[in-house]
Amino acid sequence: MMKDENPRSSADEKRLQASEDMFHSVRLDRDKCMGCTNCIKNCPTQAIRVRNGKAVIISERCIDCGECIRTCTHNAKQAVTDSLDSMEKYKFTVALPAPALYSQFKTARTRNHILTALKRIGFDDVFEVAEGAEFVSNATRQYMKENEIKRPVISTACPAIVKLVQVKFPSLIDNLLPLQAPVEAAAGLAKKKFSEQTGLSPDDIGIFFISPCAAKMHTKNAPLRGKKSDIDELISFQDIYMKLRSAIKDIPPYEEEDIATASSFGVRWPNPGGESLAAGTKKFVAVDGINDVVEILETVDTNEDSKFRGLDFIECLACKGGCLGGPLTVKNVYVAQVIMKDMRSEQNCRYKVGELPAKHVDWHDLLWDRKPEHIPVDQLSPNMAEAFRMLSDMEEIGDSLPGIDCGACGAPSCMALAEDIVRGQAKITDCVFKLREKVRGLAVEMFELEGVMPPTMENSSGETDAGDGGETETSYIFDIEDGVRGNNKEESNEDRDEAERGNPADSDKVNSAEAVHSRGTAERSSGTGADWDRYPGSTGAAGKEGESIDDKRYGGLYSGHFADWHNL
């Protein structure tokens, strides 16, 4: 977590300890991070800061949506997945391809072509997640018919959406569909099927989910049904792509095995609207892309738009284009959509629409064991009075900031910086505009202090000895400033021009400061010369005989009252 400038409260410590216990499928490679702030501007839950030149992921805010993986140009954000080498741990291995996998290979003739290739690269058998999606679709239809659930019902197939609701929309937790995602349903069905076929213990059967996103790793490690997921390993599309592509190329049509069992209803699930259509809901809206999802859920949460009140179902997909646009996919999302259109056509499915076999499962068998809980990331303090005080301070600080959300401070917005400040995790001068204001203020103070003399250098009347002219120290200083900073600038330039044209007298006049400096340095080192601190180059209040007033003025510059002699 971030290093704080001030000690945290005990509440902050508990909150941060709880966040560290959460599992996350996105990790930061600090060696690759350049602190460029691209990720902080694209995170939908403001879960990233840049501190000490490196990104920091705030664990309790992260929903594993993978947006930072997509936007990081330095590959510093990485998905946590498993390796194909783990196949050696099991006596029997089963591949669970996500339906989106069919959209990654434009050279594949059919789904069976791809499923056969999965067996060629080492898996003992294959079970389609698309078939699990059909079971979930039927269970969803049953559940919504038999139960009074708060409308509109929010889909839960995408784990990033479930966590988004937990973090940002706690009032919508009761709207979540409390059923397992298709991949969990498929994993359970596959374990049971192949355990019965082989006679092996379920623990000896390895279920490998081929995934388009990192968020599913959270499903595997923190299931909402049961203590342990039936998914044993998770392999990304990117990790398996090249092996599978080579295998697809080497399989002729007559060697394709008849493996595919899912219908077009299950195969089209990864497309926006696929889940809603398969569940048979008519009053629904399908939204893809995490920022658009946030906007829709905000509308539902605040009940601003009456059009959403009559909806039965909201299908939410964190990635643009649905699972076809997942952060661990290989193909461009629009290319994938074209390929997928052919893969889900009726000729590529065993059953036609209207001829589907009864793929029913009791919805009780897919029901969550526990309800997702609100993650109070915005709670400033458990003490109400303290929380109100911190909120007031945060608003005051936020109002004083420029409000342009530039990200230069390392926070995604000015209000996020204000929150970090009241939590003791940042300083007001982290804002470059506030830092500039402070530097300017210090410069003004330094300028004012230039004219202040210590009491030991003032005479009884409060003035310093100014020589024959009778000028006070203060007036002498400002006289010097006038000569250096503009009033006599034109005259000085004329003198220098005369010197450059070869006039010896003018040359001596212009160079008098350098002569006085040399003389003053010698006398200072030898300990001679009175009032050196005020008038370098003079041996008394009136100065040397024949020394011009300009000599004293240029000599006065060397005293350090206002300017360095180099300026002349």
C-alpha positions in Angstrom: 0.0 0.0 0.0 1.0 3.6 -0.2 3.3 5.1 2.3 1.6 7.7 4.5 2.9 11.0 5.5 1.1 10.8 8.8 0.3 7.8 11.0 -3.0 6.2 10.1 -5.9 5.7 12.5 -6.7 2.2 13.8 -9.7 2.2 11.5 -7.5 2.8 8.5 -5.1 0.1 9.6 -8.0 -2.4 9.9 -9.4 -1.4 6.5 -6.0 -1.7 4.8 -5.3 -5.0 6.5 -8.6 -6.4 5.2 -7.8 -5.2 1.7 -4.4 -7.0 1.8 -6.3 -10.3 2.6 -8.2 -10.0 -0.7 -7.0 -11.9 -3.7 -6.5 -10.0 -6.9 -5.7 -11.2 -10.4 -3.9 -8.0 -11.5 -0.3 -7.4 -10.3 2.1 -4.5 -10.8 5.7 -5.1 -12.0 7.4 -2.1 -10.4 10.5 -2.6 -12.5 8.5 -1.9 -15.7 6.4 0.9 -14.3 7.4 4.3 -15.5 5.0 6.3 -13.4 3.3 7.7 -16.5 -0.2 8.1 -14.9 -2.1 6.5 -17.9 -3.5 3.8 -15.6 -4.8 6.1 -12.9 -7.0 8.0 -15.5 -8.6 4.8 -16.8 -9.4 3.0 -13.6 -13.2 3.0 -13.0 -12.9 2.8 -9.2 -9.8 5.1 -8.8 -7.8 2.2 -7.4 -4.4 3.4 -8.6 -2.1 6.2 -7.4 1.4 7.1 -8.5 3.8 7.6 -5.5 7.5 8.0 -5.6 7.5 7.6 -9.4 5.7 4.2 -9.3 2.1 3.1 -9.6 0.4 1.7 -6.4 -2.7 -0.4 -6.6 -5.1 0.2 -3.7 -6.2 -3.4 -3.0 -9.7 -2.7 -1.6 -10.7 -0.5 -4.5 -9.5 -2.9 -7.3 -12.2 -4.9 -9.0 -9.9 -6.8 -11.4 -11.5 -5.5 -14.5 -8.2 -5.4 -16.4 -8.5 -1.8 -17.7 -5.0 -1.1 -16.4 -3.7 -4.1 -18.3 -5.2 -2.8 -21.4 -4.0 0.8 -21.1 -0.5 0.3 -19.7 2.0 0.8 -22.6 4.9 -0.6 -20.6 3.3 -3.9 -19.6 3.7 -3.1 -16.0 0.2 -4.4 -15.1 0.0 -8.1 -15.5 -2.7 -10.8 -15.1 -2.2 -13.5 -12.6 -2.9 -16.8 -14.4 -1.8 -20.5 -14.2 0.6 -22.4 -16.5 -0.1 -25.3 -18.8 2.8 -27.1 -17.0 0.4 -27.7 -14.2 -1.3 -30.4 -16.3 1.2 -32.8 -14.9 -0.3 -32.6 -11.5 -3.5 -34.4 -12.6 -4.3 -37.9 -13.8 -7.0 -36.6 -16.1 -7.3 -33.1 -17.6 -10.4 -31.4 -19.0 -10.3 -28.1 -21.0 -13.1 -25.7 -20.4 -13.0 -23.2 -23.3 -14.9 -20.0 -22.9 -17.2 -19.4 -25.9 -15.1 -16.3 -26.8 -12.2 -18.7 -27.7 -14.1 -19.6 -30.9 -13.6 -16.0 -32.1 -9.8 -16.1 -32.0 -9.1 -18.3 -35.0 -10.2 -17.2 -38.4 -8.7 -20.3 -40.0 -10.8 -22.7 -37.9 -13.6 -24.3 -39.9 -15.9 -25.2 -37.0 -16.0 -25.3 -33.2 -15.2 -29.0 -33.4 -12.0 -28.0 -35.2 -10.9 -25.9 -32.2 -12.1 -28.4 -29.6 -10.2 -31.2 -31.4 -7.1 -29.0 -31.3 -7.4 -28.7 -27.5 -7.1 -32.4 -27.2 -4.2 -32.5 -29.5 -2.2 -30.1 -27.3 -2.5 -32.4 -24.3 -6.0 -32.3 -22.7 -7.8 -35.6 -22.2 -11.2 -34.2 -22.9 -13.2 -31.0 -23.4 -16.4 -29.6 -21.9 -17.8 -26.4 -23.3 -18.5 -23.4 -21.0 -21.2 -22.6 -23.6 -23.1 -25.6 -22.4 -22.8 -24.4 -18.8 -24.3 -21.1 -20.0 -27.4 -22.9 -21.2 -27.9 -24.5 -17.8 -27.5 -21.0 -16.1 -29.9 -19.5 -18.6 -32.6 -22.0 -17.7 -31.9 -21.6 -14.0 -32.1 -17.8 -14.4 -35.5 -18.1 -16.0 -36.8 -20.3 -13.2 -35.3 -18.2 -10.4 -36.8 -14.9 -11.7 -40.2 -16.6 -12.1 -40.3 -18.2 -8.7 -38.7 -15.5 -6.5 -39.4 -11.9 -5.6 -36.0 -10.4 -6.5 -35.5 -6.6 -6.6 -35.8 -5.3 -10.1 -34.0 -4.7 -12.3 -32.0 -7.8 -11.8 -28.2 -7.3 -12.5 -26.3 -10.1 -14.2 -23.4 -11.7 -12.3 -21.6 -13.7 -14.9 -18.8 -11.1 -15.0 -17.0 -11.1 -11.6 -15.7 -7.6 -12.2 -19.3 -6.3 -12.2 -20.1 -8.1 -8.9 -17.1 -6.4 -7.3 -18.0 -3.0 -8.9 -21.4 -3.2 -7.1 -19.7 -4.1 -3.9 -17.3 -1.1 -4.1 -19.4 1.6 -5.7 -23.1 0.6 -5.5 -23.9 -1.1 -2.2 -27.6 -0.2 -2.5 -27.7 -2.5 -5.6 -26.3 -5.6 -4.0 -29.9 -6.9 -3.5 -30.4 -6.6 -7.3 -27.6 -9.1 -8.1 -28.6 -12.4 -9.6 -27.5 -14.9 -6.9 -26.5 -17.7 -9.3 -23.2 -19.2 -10.3 -21.6 -18.0 -13.5 -21.5 -20.4 -16.5 -17.9 -21.3 -16.0 -18.6 -22.4 -12.4 -21.6 -24.4 -13.5 -19.6 -26.0 -16.3 -16.7 -26.9 -14.0 -19.1 -28.6 -11.6 -20.8 -30.6 -14.4 -17.5 -31.6 -15.9 -16.0 -32.8 -12.6 -19.1 -34.9 -12.0 -19.3 -36.3 -15.6 -15.6 -37.3 -16.0 -15.3 -38.6 -12.4 -18.1 -41.0 -13.2 -16.7 -41.9 -16.6 -13.1 -42.6 -15.4 -13.8 -43.8 -11.9 -11.2 -41.2 -10.6 -11.5 -39.0 -7.6 -12.6 -35.5 -8.4 -9.3 -34.3 -6.9 -7.4 -36.3 -9.6 -9.3 -34.5 -12.4 -7.9 -31.2 -13.4 -10.4 -28.6 -14.8 -8.6 -26.0 -16.9 -10.6 -22.9 -17.8 -9.4 -21.2 -20.9 -10.2 -17.5 -20.1 -10.4 -14.2 -22.0 -9.9 -12.1 -18.8 -8.2 -11.9 -15.5 -11.3 -11.3 -13.4 -12.3 -15.0 -13.7 -9.2 -15.8 -11.6 -11.1 -14.1 -8.7 -14.0 -16.6 -9.4 -11.6 -19.5 -9.0 -10.0 -18.2 -5.8 -13.0 -16.7 -4.1 -16.2 -18.5 -5.1 -19.6 -17.4 -3.8 -20.8 -21.0 -3.7 -18.8 -23.6 -1.7 -15.5 -23.3 0.0 -13.5 -24.3 -3.1 -14.1 -23.7 -6.8 -14.4 -26.7 -9.2 -12.0 -24.7 -11.4 -8.5 -26.0 -10.8 -6.4 -23.9 -13.2 -7.0 -20.8 -15.3 -5.1 -20.4 -18.6 -5.3 -17.2 -20.6 -6.1 -17.0 -24.3 -2.7 -15.4 -24.9 -0.8 -18.2 -23.2 -2.5 -21.0 -25.2 -3.0 -19.1 -28.5 0.2 -20.1 -30.4 0.0 -23.8 -29.4 -3.6 -24.0 -30.4 -3.1 -22.2 -33.7 -0.4 -24.7 -34.7 -2.6 -27.6 -33.8 -5.5 -26.2 -35.7 -3.3 -25.8 -38.8 -2.3 -29.5 -38.7 -5.8 -31.0 -38.4 -7.5 -32.0 -41.6 -11.3 -32.0 -41.8 -11.7 -35.8 -41.6 -9.8 -35.8 -38.3 -12.2 -33.4 -36.5 -13.9 -35.1 -33.5 -17.6 -34.6 -32.8 -17.2 -32.9 -29.5 -19.4 -29.7 -29.5 -22.7 -30.0 -27.7 -23.8 -26.5 -27.0 -26.4 -24.6 -29.0 -26.3 -21.2 -30.4 -27.9 -19.9 -27.2 -24.9 -20.8 -25.2 -22.3 -19.9 -27.9 -23.6 -16.3 -28.2 -23.3 -15.6 -24.5 -20.0 -13.6 -24.7 -21.7 -11.1 -27.1 -23.6 -8.2 -25.5 -27.2 -9.3 -25.2 -26.4 -13.0 -25.4 -27.2 -13.7 -21.8 -30.5 -11.8 -21.8 -31.7 -13.5 -25.0 -30.8 -16.9 -23.7 -32.6 -16.3 -20.4 -35.8 -15.3 -22.4 -36.1 -11.8 -20.8 -37.8 -9.2 -22.9 -37.5 -6.0 -20.9 -33.7 -5.8 -20.6 -30.7 -3.6 -21.5 -27.3 -5.0 -22.3 -24.4 -2.6 -21.7 -20.7 -3.4 -22.3 -17.6 -1.4 -21.3 -16.9 -0.6 -17.7 -17.4 3.1 -17.9 -20.8 2.7 -19.6 -21.7 0.2 -17.0 -20.9 2.6 -14.2 -23.0 5.3 -15.9 -26.0 2.9 -16.2 -25.7 1.7 -12.6 -25.5 5.3 -11.4 -28.7 6.0 -13.2 -30.4 3.0 -11.6 -29.0 3.7 -8.2 -30.3 7.3 -8.1 -33.5 6.3 -9.9 -33.1 9.3 -12.1 -34.5 7.9 -15.3 -38.1 6.5 -15.2 -37.3 4.3 -18.2 -35.1 2.0 -16.1 -37.9 1.4 -13.5 -39.8 -1.0 -15.8 -36.7 -3.1 -16.7 -36.5 -6.7 -15.6 -32.8 -7.4 -16.4 -29.6 -5.5 -16.9 -26.8 -7.4 -18.6 -23.5 -5.9 -17.6 -20.2 -6.7 -19.3 -17.0 -5.0 -18.1 -15.2 -5.2 -21.4 -16.1 -3.4 -24.6 -17.6 -5.9 -26.9 -18.3 -8.3 -24.0 -15.9 -11.2 -23.5 -14.8 -10.9 -27.1 -12.9 -7.8 -26.0 -11.4 -9.2 -22.9 -7.9 -8.0 -21.9 -6.3 -11.4 -22.4 -7.7 -12.0 -25.9 -5.6 -11.9 -29.0 -7.9 -10.8 -31.9 -9.3 -7.3 -32.4 -12.8 -7.2 -30.9 -14.4 -6.3 -34.2 -12.6 -9.0 -36.1 -13.7 -11.4 -33.3 -17.3 -10.4 -33.8 -17.2 -11.3 -37.4 -15.7 -14.7 -36.7 -18.1 -15.4 -33.9 -21.1 -14.7 -36.1 -20.2 -17.7 -38.2 -19.3 -19.9 -35.2 -22.7 -19.4 -33.5 -24.7 -20.0 -36.7 -27.1 -23.0 -36.7 -24.9 -25.1 -39.0 -22.1 -24.9 -36.4 -24.4 -26.0 -33.6 -25.6 -29.5 -32.9 -29.1 -28.4 -32.1 -31.2 -25.8 -33.9 -33.3 -23.2 -32.1 -36.6 -24.8 -31.1 -35.0 -28.3 -31.0 -33.0 -27.8 -27.8 -32.8 -30.8 -25.5 -33.9 -30.3 -21.9 -30.8 -28.9 -20.2 -32.3 -28.1 -16.9 -30.7 -27.9 -13.5 -32.5 -27.0 -10.3 -31.6 -23.3 -9.6 -31.0 -24.3 -6.0 -27.9 -26.2 -7.1 -26.5 -23.0 -8.6 -27.5 -20.6 -5.7 -24.8 -18.7 -3.9 -23.9 -19.8 -0.4 -23.1 -16.3 0.7 -24.1 -12.8 -0.2 -21.5 -10.3 -1.5 -20.8 -7.7 1.1 -20.3 -4.0 0.7 -16.6 -3.0 0.7 -16.6 0.5 2.4 -13.7 2.1 0.5 -15.2 5.6 0.9 -15.5 5.4 4.7 -13.2 8.0 6.1 -13.6 6.9 9.7 -15.8 4.6 11.8 -16.4 7.4 14.2 -19.2 9.6 12.9 -18.0 12.9 14.2 -14.5 12.2 13.0 -15.8 11.2 9.6 -17.8 14.4 9.2 -14.8 16.5 10.2 -12.6 14.7 7.6 -15.4 15.1 5.0 -15.5 18.8 5.7 -11.8 19.1 5.4 -11.8 17.1 2.2 -14.4 19.4 0.7 -12.5 22.5 1.7 -9.3 21.1 0.3 -11.1 20.0 -2.9 -12.5 23.5 -3.4 -9.0 25.0 -3.1 -7.6 22.7 -5.8 -7.8 23.7 -9.5 -10.3 21.0 -10.4 -8.8 20.1 -13.7 -8.0 16.5 -12.7 -4.6 16.6 -14.5 -3.2 13.6 -12.6 0.2 15.2 -12.1 -0.2 14.8 -8.4 -0.4 11.0 -8.8 -4.1 10.9 -8.0 -6.9 10.4 -10.7 -8.8 13.6 -9.7 -8.5 16.6 -7.5 -11.1 15.2 -5.1 -9.2 11.9 -4.9 -6.1 13.9 -3.9 -8.2 15.8 -1.3 -9.3 12.4 0.2 -5.7 11.2 0.2 -4.6 14.3 2.1 -7.2 13.9 4.8 -6.3 10.2 5.1 -2.7 11.3 5.6 -1.5 9.6 2.4 -0.6 12.8 0.4 0.3 16.4 0.9 -1.3 19.6 -0.5 2.0 20.4 -2.3 1.6 17.2 -4.4 -0.6 19.4 -6.5 1.8 21.3 -8.9 -0.4 24.4 -8.8 -0.3 24.5 -5.0 3.4 23.9 -5.1 3.9 26.8 -7.5 1.8 29.1 -5.3 4.0 28.2 -2.3 7.2 28.8 -4.2 5.9 32.2 -5.3 5.0 33.0 -1.8 8.4 32.1 -0.6 10.0 34.2 -3.3 7.9 37.3 -2.2 9.0 36.7 1.4 12.6 36.5 0.4 12.3 39.7 -1.6 10.8 41.5 1.4 13.6 40.2 3.6 16.3 41.6 1.3 15.7 45.1 2.6 15.7 44.2 6.3 18.9 44.9 8.2 19.9 43.4 11.6 19.6 45.8 14.6 23.4 45.8 15.1 23.9 47.5 11.7 21.3 50.3 12.3 22.2 53.6 14.1 20.3 55.0 17.0 17.8 56.7 14.6 17.0 53.4 13.0 19.0 54.3 9.9 22.4 53.0 8.7 25.3 55.2 7.7 24.9 56.0 4.0 28.1 58.0 3.4 28.3 61.6 2.0 25.0 61.5 0.2 23.2 61.1 3.5 21.0 58.4 2.1 19.6 55.7 4.4 20.5 52.1 3.9 17.0 51.4 2.6 17.0 54.2 0.1 20.4 53.2 -1.0 19.3 49.6 -1.6 16.3 50.7 -3.7 18.5 53.1 -5.6 20.7 50.1 -6.5 17.7 48.1 -7.5 16.5 50.9 -9.8 19.8 51.0 -11.5 20.0 47.3 -12.0 16.4 46.3 -12.7 15.3 48.8 -15.2 15.4 52.5 -14.3 19.0 53.0 -15.4 19.1 50.0 -17.7 19.0 52.1 -20.8 21.8 54.3 -19.5 23.9 51.3 -18.6 23.5 49.9 -22.1 24.5 53.2 -23.7 27.6 53.2 -21.5 28.5 49.7 -22.6 28.0 50.5 -26.2 30.4 53.5 -25.9 32.9 51.2 -24.3 32.6 48.7 -27.1 33.3 51.5 -29.6 36.6 52.1 -27.9 36.0 55.1 -25.6 38.5 54.5 -22.7 36.7 56.6 -20.2 33.4 54.9 -20.8 35.2 51.6 -20.7 36.6 52.4 -17.3 33.2 53.4 -16.1 31.5 50.3 -17.2 34.2 48.0 -15.8 34.5 49.9 -12.5 32.5 47.2 -10.7 35.0 44.5 -11.7 37.9 46.8 -10.6 36.2 47.4 -7.3 35.5 43.7 -6.8 39.2 42.8 -7.4 40.3 45.6 -5.0 37.7 44.7 -2.4 38.7 41.0 -2.4 42.3 41.8 -1.7 41.5 44.2 1.1 39.0 41.8 2.7 41.5 39.0 2.7 44.1 41.3 4.3 41.7 42.6 6.9 41.9 46.2 5.8 39.2 48.6 4.7 36.4 49.9 6.8 32.7 49.1 6.3 33.4 46.4 3.8 30.1 44.7 4.4 28.3 47.8 3.2 30.7 49.5 0.7 33.3 47.2 -0.8 36.0 49.2 -2.4 35.8 52.3 -0.1 38.1 53.2 2.8 35.6 55.4 4.6 32.1 56.9 4.4 33.2 59.3 1.7 35.2 56.7 -0.3 38.6 57.2 -1.9 39.6 60.5 -3.4 38.6 60.6 -7.0 36.3 57.7 -6.7 33.0 58.4 -8.5 29.6 57.7 -7.0 29.1 55.1 -9.7 32.2 53.3 -8.2 30.4 53.2 -4.9 27.1 52.0 -6.4 28.7 49.2 -8.4 30.8 48.4 -5.4 27.7 48.3 -3.3 26.4 45.5 -5.5 29.2 43.3 -4.3 27.9 43.6 -0.7 25.2 41.1 -1.5 22.4 43.5 -0.5 20.6 43.1 -3.8 22.5 41.7 -6.8 25.6 39.8 -7.7 28.4 41.8 -9.4 28.3 39.2 -12.2 25.0 40.8 -13.4 27.0 43.9 -14.6 
